[in-house]
């Protein structure tokens, strides 16, 4: 549906708000997962499981890269 005038501006604002809300929620859940992973990492380190620990660290780096380097909408 193509809106004109103030309705078009409102539609743009709604899309921007929803995109930011989705991004904020995704970041929040990712940080929660990373917090749990750090707890698991300390257990893996105590057990001496270096392979699983290395994989978890690679996953953490990937999560950070996704959150910081690639926003959901580059033009938003």
C-alpha positions in Angstrom: 0.0 0.0 0.0 1.5 3.4 -1.0 0.8 6.1 1.4 1.2 9.9 0.7 2.1 12.7 3.0 2.2 12.2 6.8 1.0 8.6 6.4 4.0 7.7 4.4 6.3 9.3 7.0 4.5 7.4 9.8 4.9 4.1 7.8 8.6 4.8 7.5 8.9 5.5 11.2 7.0 2.4 12.1 9.3 0.2 10.0 12.4 1.9 11.5 11.1 1.4 15.0 10.2 -2.3 14.4 13.6 -2.9 12.8 15.4 -1.4 15.8 13.3 -3.4 18.2 14.1 -6.6 16.4 17.8 -5.8 16.4 17.8 -4.8 20.1 16.0 -8.1 21.0 18.5 -10.1 18.9 21.4 -8.4 20.6 19.9 -9.0 24.0 19.4 -12.7 23.4 22.8 -13.1 21.9 24.4 -11.5 24.9 22.4 -13.9 27.2 23.7 -16.9 25.1 27.2 -15.6 25.3 26.9 -15.3 29.1 25.8 -18.9 29.3 28.7 -19.9 27.0 31.2 -18.2 29.3 29.9 -20.4 32.2 30.3 -23.5 30.0 33.7 -22.3 29.0 35.0 -22.3 32.6 33.6 -25.9 33.1 35.3 -27.0 29.8 38.5 -25.4 30.9 38.4 -27.2 34.2 37.8 -30.5 32.5 40.7 -29.8 30.0 38.4 -30.1 27.0 40.4 -27.7 24.7 38.6 -28.7 21.5 35.1 -27.7 22.7 36.6 -24.6 24.4 38.1 -23.5 21.1 34.9 -24.1 19.2 33.0 -22.0 21.8 35.5 -19.2 21.5 35.1 -19.2 17.7 31.3 -19.0 18.2 31.6 -16.1 20.6 33.8 -14.2 18.1 31.2 -14.9 15.4 28.4 -13.6 17.5 30.3 -10.4 18.3 31.1 -9.9 14.6 27.5 -10.4 13.6 26.2 -7.9 16.2 28.9 -5.2 15.6 29.9 -5.5 11.9 26.7 -6.4 10.1 23.6 -4.5 11.1 20.2 -5.8 10.0 19.4 -2.8 7.9 22.5 -0.9 6.6 20.4 2.1 5.5 18.2 2.4 8.6 
